[in-house]
Amino acid sequence: MERELVDDDQYNIISKGPKLLAQAATRTVENISGNILDNAFSSGTGGDGKYLCDTQHPRIDGGTVQSNAATAVLAETGLKNALLAMRKTVDDKGQKVLIQPDTLVIPPDQEFTANVLLKSMGRTGTNYNEINPVSGALKIKVWNYLDGSTTQWFVLDSGVHQLNFFWRVKPEFTQDTSFETEVAKYKVYCRFSVGFSGWRGLYGSTGTS
């Protein structure tokens, strides 16, 4: 009976196995990668001893500490402050870092707000016929696996940020069939590393105030 089930695959269970494994591997990669931003305000310190998003990033030269963290909700004022802070970022010698924010990263819960804020031709939240100063300023990246909070949001410069992802071993799929039982077994194996090597080029807000 088992051999007939394998041969005929009447319910397409056998043929779905490898595809389900591939989906599981993708979910694992996305979940672990998403944790970097999910925990950006609360755990996992970088080389300066601070969280990825922190209000007290020190400078090696002893200069004024810098902030890339806020609590503002996703709205015009909060976004304006984020863009200004990023463009005023300096290195450890006090020299301006050439940062051009270009991407807004949000959980699905913030998608509607982000579209209204960044795609409206007129300024949002007013009764006046004013241009929207942030219209089209950023690309919107909705990350389904950014699920640590429903209110958080991040702005980044895609060419400067120091979020890291490295494939050590890309997904490898293998199949083994038992000689005695003819039961097929499928396996996927992969290795990867995620993290960050610096905070510059990224700004985050918890969206709680």
Secondary structure, 3 states (H helix, E strand, C coil): CHHHHHHHCCCCHHHHHHHHHHHHHHHHHHHHHHHHHHCCCCCCECCCCCECCCCCECCCCCCCCECCEECCCCCHHHHHHHHHHHHCCECCCCCECCCCCCEEEECHHHHHHHHHHHHCCECCCCCCCCECCCCCCCEEEECCCCCCCCCCEEEECCCCCCEEEEEEEEEEEEEEECCCCCCEEEEEEEEEEEEECCCCCEEEECCCC
